[in-house]
């Protein structure tokens, strides 16, 4: 039975989510369409730029992403506490970088604010509260992202109608093991699909961007300031800034143990070197044309998190598909099922196999 989005996304339970959007039928998000002979490779930059651009406006941090031929993946973190700390003016300025907003909001952001009556100021406060909630809402983040890409693609193809096959799919990431698994799964998508030989050659993925930032910091800083054009129907009132910058990816901050990591901490709770070792190891083991071996000494990050290395690599190409609305260790899945009054959560078998030492 289909569950409402409100029951699938709860930041009190976890701020971390893996989301996927897929194109309808044979529509191409990116890549080369063998049926029409057209290349849509340039659309990959549309998605990448828009994701990072919106992360600079919303209270959302992006940890990983991959733009594929007919779908894309994002691992992100929602931060409602950050949105709650913004001033009313900051909230309005952020929202009007995306949408013009009613005339009353435009007046509140201009020199006319002093002329607003008490009733008008109260209305502005109510509108601001709505916008504040939207800026920390996963559904609104995805709505603004997908609507923009769909409009651009339909305009380019000179067609009308649906571009995405439906609403985005989401999976709650309940613990560190789930975050690590989702990020590695997303970053290795092009390698598993045979689109790239190695992770460092996988353009339009977060792992490629992180390596570029590490090897060419000046070029990366300049790229963050580059903004895509604002499409018709969006934008802000004259005199207000357009969303010109793109947010950097969520940083890696190593923790010595799971207990050291706070769910409210805005970082990826691993050492970047450990993560690179894991991605390289798994990438060699799952590449469809160039399979490598499973090393005798598995990446130490797996041992620290209590993840069975052999099972992790065996499940790597289909891991997230084994789960339903949530990914995590068995006891965390059981707790989520109890909170939702569900008898069963898909993925328990895979969780017991992969998160062996965490089984409950």
QUIPE-V500484 format. One record per residue. N is the residue number from 1. RES is the residue in three letters. OMEGA is omega as a letter, one per 20 degrees, with the letter a starting at -180 (NA if undefined). Layout:
BEGIN
n,res,omega
N,RES,OMEGA
N,RES,OMEGA
END
This chain:
BEGIN
n,res,omega
1,UNK,r
2,UNK,a
3,UNK,r
4,UNK,a
5,UNK,a
6,UNK,r
7,UNK,a
8,UNK,a
9,UNK,r
10,UNK,a
11,UNK,r
12,UNK,r
13,UNK,r
14,UNK,r
15,UNK,a
16,UNK,a
17,UNK,r
18,UNK,a
19,UNK,a
20,UNK,r
21,UNK,a
22,UNK,a
23,UNK,r
24,UNK,r
25,UNK,a
26,UNK,r
27,UNK,a
28,UNK,r
29,UNK,a
30,UNK,r
31,UNK,a
32,UNK,r
33,UNK,a
34,UNK,r
35,UNK,a
36,UNK,a
37,UNK,a
38,UNK,r
39,UNK,r
40,UNK,a
41,UNK,a
42,UNK,a
43,UNK,r
44,UNK,r
45,UNK,r
46,UNK,a
47,UNK,a
48,UNK,a
49,UNK,a
50,UNK,r
51,UNK,a
52,UNK,r
53,UNK,a
54,UNK,r
55,UNK,r
56,UNK,a
57,UNK,a
58,UNK,r
59,UNK,a
60,UNK,r
61,UNK,r
62,UNK,r
63,UNK,a
64,UNK,r
65,UNK,r
66,UNK,r
67,UNK,a
68,UNK,a
69,UNK,a
70,UNK,r
71,UNK,r
72,UNK,r
73,UNK,r
74,UNK,r
75,UNK,a
76,UNK,a
77,UNK,r
78,UNK,a
79,UNK,a
80,UNK,r
81,UNK,r
82,UNK,r
83,UNK,r
84,UNK,a
85,UNK,r
86,UNK,r
87,UNK,r
88,UNK,a
89,UNK,r
90,UNK,r
91,UNK,a
92,UNK,a
93,UNK,r
94,UNK,a
95,UNK,a
96,UNK,r
97,UNK,a
98,UNK,a
99,UNK,a
100,UNK,a
101,UNK,a
102,UNK,a
103,UNK,a
104,UNK,r
105,UNK,r
106,UNK,r
107,UNK,a
108,UNK,r
109,UNK,a
110,UNK,r
111,UNK,r
112,UNK,a
113,UNK,a
114,UNK,a
115,UNK,a
116,UNK,r
117,UNK,r
118,UNK,r
119,UNK,r
120,UNK,r
121,UNK,r
122,UNK,r
123,UNK,r
124,UNK,r
125,UNK,r
126,UNK,r
127,UNK,r
128,UNK,r
129,UNK,r
130,UNK,a
131,UNK,r
132,UNK,r
133,UNK,a
134,UNK,a
135,UNK,r
136,UNK,a
137,UNK,a
138,UNK,a
139,UNK,r
140,UNK,r
141,UNK,a
142,UNK,r
143,UNK,a
144,UNK,r
145,UNK,a
146,UNK,a
147,UNK,a
148,UNK,a
149,UNK,a
150,UNK,r
151,UNK,a
152,UNK,a
153,UNK,r
154,UNK,r
155,UNK,r
156,UNK,a
157,UNK,a
158,UNK,r
159,UNK,r
160,UNK,r
161,UNK,a
162,UNK,r
163,UNK,r
164,UNK,a
165,UNK,r
166,UNK,r
167,UNK,r
168,UNK,r
169,UNK,a
170,UNK,r
171,UNK,r
172,UNK,r
173,UNK,a
174,UNK,a
175,UNK,a
176,UNK,r
177,UNK,r
178,UNK,r
179,UNK,r
180,UNK,a
181,UNK,a
182,UNK,a
183,UNK,r
184,UNK,r
185,UNK,a
186,UNK,a
187,UNK,a
188,UNK,a
189,UNK,a
190,UNK,r
191,UNK,r
192,UNK,a
193,UNK,a
194,UNK,r
195,UNK,r
196,UNK,r
197,UNK,a
198,UNK,r
199,UNK,a
200,UNK,r
201,UNK,a
202,UNK,r
203,UNK,a
204,UNK,r
205,UNK,a
206,UNK,a
207,UNK,r
208,UNK,a
209,UNK,r
210,UNK,r
211,UNK,r
212,UNK,a
213,UNK,a
214,UNK,a
215,UNK,a
216,UNK,a
217,UNK,a
218,UNK,a
219,UNK,a
220,UNK,r
221,UNK,r
222,UNK,a
223,UNK,r
224,UNK,a
225,UNK,a
226,UNK,a
227,UNK,r
228,UNK,r
229,UNK,r
230,UNK,a
231,UNK,a
232,UNK,a
233,UNK,r
234,UNK,r
235,UNK,a
236,UNK,r
237,UNK,a
238,UNK,r
239,UNK,r
240,UNK,a
241,UNK,r
242,UNK,r
243,UNK,a
244,UNK,a
245,UNK,r
246,UNK,a
247,UNK,r
248,UNK,r
249,UNK,a
250,UNK,a
251,UNK,r
252,UNK,r
253,UNK,a
254,UNK,r
255,UNK,a
256,UNK,r
257,UNK,r
258,UNK,a
259,UNK,a
260,UNK,a
261,UNK,r
262,UNK,a
263,UNK,a
264,UNK,a
265,UNK,a
266,UNK,r
267,UNK,r
268,UNK,a
269,UNK,r
270,UNK,r
271,UNK,a
272,UNK,r
273,UNK,r
274,UNK,r
275,UNK,r
276,UNK,r
277,UNK,r
278,UNK,a
279,UNK,r
280,UNK,a
281,UNK,a
282,UNK,r
283,UNK,r
284,UNK,a
285,UNK,a
286,UNK,a
287,UNK,a
288,UNK,a
289,UNK,a
290,UNK,a
291,UNK,r
292,UNK,a
293,UNK,r
294,UNK,a
295,UNK,r
296,UNK,r
297,UNK,a
298,UNK,r
299,UNK,a
300,UNK,r
301,UNK,r
302,UNK,r
303,UNK,a
304,UNK,a
305,UNK,r
306,UNK,a
307,UNK,r
308,UNK,a
309,UNK,a
310,UNK,a
311,UNK,r
312,UNK,a
313,UNK,r
314,UNK,a
315,UNK,a
316,UNK,a
317,UNK,a
318,UNK,a
319,UNK,a
320,UNK,r
321,UNK,r
322,UNK,a
323,UNK,r
324,UNK,a
325,UNK,a
326,UNK,r
327,UNK,r
328,UNK,r
329,UNK,a
330,UNK,a
331,UNK,r
332,UNK,r
333,UNK,r
334,UNK,r
335,UNK,r
336,UNK,r
337,UNK,r
338,UNK,r
339,UNK,a
340,UNK,a
341,UNK,r
342,UNK,a
343,UNK,a
344,UNK,r
345,UNK,r
346,UNK,r
347,UNK,a
348,UNK,a
349,UNK,a
350,UNK,r
351,UNK,a
352,UNK,r
353,UNK,a
354,UNK,a
355,UNK,a
356,UNK,a
357,UNK,r
358,UNK,a
359,UNK,r
360,UNK,NA
END
